[in-house]
Structures are given as structure tokens and as C-alpha cells.
Amino acid sequence: MADVSVPAFWTDLYARGGDGWELREPAPPLVDFVERTPPPRGRVAVPGCGRGHDVRFLARHGYDAVGFDFSPPAVAAARALARAEGVAAEFLERDIFSLPRDFTNAFDGVWEYTCFCAIDPARRAEYVRTMATILRPGGWLLACFYPLRRRAAGPPFAVPPAEVRRRFAPGFRLERALLPRSVRLRQSQEWLVLFRRTG
């Protein structure tokens, strides 16, 4: 398995232009959810934000959005796009697993899209603990999990709904779940879930 836990893996993909994750627009599941049933405004973290399309979308819709990525080219591109569009969004070059050190109870919400499926599956429990730590009690986590079924060797790594329910159950309450509108290549492979941090 490729070492997805080091920045060099992702930096190399960005440098070659072949990362395969780039939508060049905000994720349709996020757009639809925010425009129809927006979560409460506040400070929102976007782990593994890439070039920051979702972060800028959230900022334009009244959220104090902060994008995290540990690939320097991704963060540089995200900052440049925000400047070019005149969007007030913050982008930090960080390993998401280091966030509890500086961001405990710092966020009202989290938007998760293609970060959970990109990390080493052996670190998924650690990911859930990290999100629970950076969220304030009662905070929301809106997540679009992809892909639902195993395809080729990852990343992205398959994210079965049963695993999601099991991993998030200790610290989160599932409030909504639906099949979202997706880009063509991801249709029927995405699951949108709204969690609330308990405790």
C-alpha cells in the first residue's frame, strides 16, 4: 500500500497533476445540503481540504471556514484561489492528526469529504477521535463518505456505511443520512451523513 500518511505522497500527486481528486468546484453534496438545510453558522474545519473549493464555498455562505492539508502545493493553491476570488478563508498546512494539540473544542462544525477515504484505514479510529476532540460539545459533523464499495486498491479506500456507523457511534449521534447528488463518476458511491457530537 502507498504511504498515504506522509505529505510527500500527496505532494507528488499534486505536482504531477494526476491526483484524480480534483472536482474544480465545491462538492455537490455540500452545496445542496448548505443551500437547503444549512447547519448552524460558526467556525468550521475542513480536513484534507486540497485546493479549498469547499472551504471557499462555506466562507461565501457565512461560515468561518478553516481548511487543513499537509500537502504544501495544495495549501498554496487554496490560498491563491481564495485571494483571486476575494474570499476570506483560512488555510493551514497541518497533519490532521496533530490538530488536537492546538484546536481542542475549537470548532462548531466539520465538513468531511474524501479525507476519511484517503487516510490509512488503520487510522480511522484515530480520525474519529480527532474530530471529536476538535469539535465543541454538540458540534456537527457533516460527512460525505466515498466510495461505498471496494474498487481498486486505494486510495481512495472503501467506506462501508456499516463501518461508519460503528466507528462514529461512541462519540456521535447520527441525525440524518441520505444518498446525495453526486458528480457523474461518483453516482451511487456516496453517502451523506449528519452527525452531532455527544457529551
Secondary structure, 3 states (H helix, E strand, C coil): CCCCCCHHHHHHHHHHCCCCCCCCCCCHHHHHHHHHCCCCCCEEEEECCCCCHHHHHHHHCCCEEEEEECCHHHHHHHHHHHHHHCCCCEEEECCHHHCHHHHCCCEEEEEEECCCCCCCHHHHHHHHHHHHHHEEEEEEEEEEECCCCCCCCCCCCCCCHHHHHHHHCCCEEEEEEECCCCCHHHCCCCEEEEEEECC
